[in-house]
Every structure is written in C-alpha cells, then in structure tokens.
Amino acid sequence: MVFRSFAQFSAVLALGAVLALGAQALISPSIAAQPFMETALEQLRGARASLEQAAQDKAGHRVAAIGLVDQAIEQVRAGIAAAR
C-alpha cells in the first residue's frame, strides 16, 4: 500500500491501533470472566445463609462449618481476583 501523504499514513495507523485495542477489549473479558467461580461464590453465600438460619445447638459443628464456608468464600474471591 502506498500512502499519498503523512495524514493518510497517520489515519491508517490510527485505525490499526483502534482495531487492535478493540480486539483486545473483546478478548480480555472472556479471559477474565469466571462464570463457574462466580456461581460457586453465590452458592457458598447461600450455604452460609442456610447455616446461619440453622438451629444453634450442633455441638459447635455449625459454627465450624460457617468458618470453613467463610474461608472458601475468601479463596474463591482470591481466585477470581487472580484471574483478572
């Protein structure tokens, strides 16, 4: 391709940059999207809510389960953050 002027060259260069950045913007969200991790996070939050509503007396197991679910929630959040 032969450019007739610097302005034409600049326009083609700018268009190429816009297309490259646009392609990157389309690709990046698909890489960063974590639908399974997001679903797991929602389910863990639901499990925690169920444990909170359960009867109090479970010989400490309910409280321990809540703590473990909280740890799992933090790990899932860290995994999501690491993928971004």
C-alpha positions as CSV (number, residue, x, y, z in Angstrom):
1,M,0.0,0.0,0.0
2,V,1.4,3.4,-1.0
3,F,0.4,6.4,1.2
4,R,0.0,9.7,-0.6
5,S,0.5,11.8,2.5
6,F,1.6,11.6,6.1
7,A,-2.0,12.3,7.0
8,Q,-3.2,9.2,5.2
9,F,-0.5,7.2,6.8
10,S,-1.5,8.5,10.2
11,A,-5.1,7.7,9.6
12,V,-4.3,4.1,8.7
13,L,-2.0,3.8,11.7
14,A,-4.7,5.2,14.0
15,L,-7.3,2.8,12.5
16,G,-5.0,-0.1,13.1
17,A,-4.4,0.9,16.7
18,V,-8.2,1.2,17.3
19,L,-8.8,-2.2,15.8
20,A,-6.1,-3.8,17.9
21,L,-7.3,-2.2,21.1
22,G,-10.9,-3.2,20.2
23,A,-9.9,-6.8,19.7
24,Q,-8.0,-6.7,23.0
25,A,-11.1,-5.4,24.7
26,L,-13.2,-8.2,23.3
27,I,-10.8,-10.9,24.2
28,S,-9.9,-9.7,27.7
29,P,-13.4,-10.0,29.3
30,S,-13.7,-13.6,28.1
31,I,-10.4,-14.4,29.7
32,A,-11.2,-12.6,32.9
33,A,-14.8,-13.9,33.1
34,Q,-15.2,-16.5,35.7
35,P,-18.7,-17.9,35.5
36,F,-18.1,-21.1,37.4
37,M,-16.2,-19.2,40.2
38,E,-19.0,-16.6,40.3
39,T,-21.6,-19.4,40.6
40,A,-19.5,-21.1,43.3
41,L,-19.4,-17.8,45.2
42,E,-23.1,-17.4,45.0
43,Q,-23.7,-21.0,46.2
44,L,-21.2,-20.6,49.1
45,R,-23.1,-17.4,50.2
46,G,-26.3,-19.4,50.1
47,A,-24.8,-22.2,52.1
48,R,-23.6,-19.7,54.7
49,A,-27.1,-18.1,54.9
50,S,-28.6,-21.6,55.4
51,L,-26.1,-22.3,58.2
52,E,-26.9,-19.0,59.9
53,Q,-30.6,-20.0,59.9
54,A,-30.0,-23.5,61.3
55,A,-30.7,-24.3,64.9
56,Q,-27.9,-23.1,67.2
57,D,-27.1,-26.3,69.1
58,K,-25.0,-28.5,66.8
59,A,-22.1,-29.2,69.3
60,G,-20.0,-26.5,67.6
61,H,-20.2,-28.0,64.1
62,R,-22.5,-25.4,62.7
63,V,-20.1,-22.6,63.8
64,A,-17.1,-24.5,62.5
65,A,-18.9,-25.0,59.1
66,I,-19.6,-21.3,58.9
67,G,-15.9,-20.6,59.4
68,L,-15.0,-23.1,56.7
69,V,-17.5,-21.6,54.3
70,D,-16.1,-18.1,55.1
71,Q,-12.6,-19.5,54.2
72,A,-13.9,-21.0,51.0
73,I,-15.6,-17.7,50.1
74,E,-12.3,-15.8,50.6
75,Q,-10.4,-18.4,48.4
76,V,-12.9,-18.1,45.6
77,R,-12.7,-14.3,45.7
78,A,-8.9,-14.6,45.6
79,G,-9.1,-16.9,42.6
80,I,-11.4,-14.5,40.8
81,A,-9.1,-11.6,41.5
82,A,-6.0,-13.6,40.4
83,A,-7.7,-14.3,37.0
84,R,-8.2,-10.6,36.3
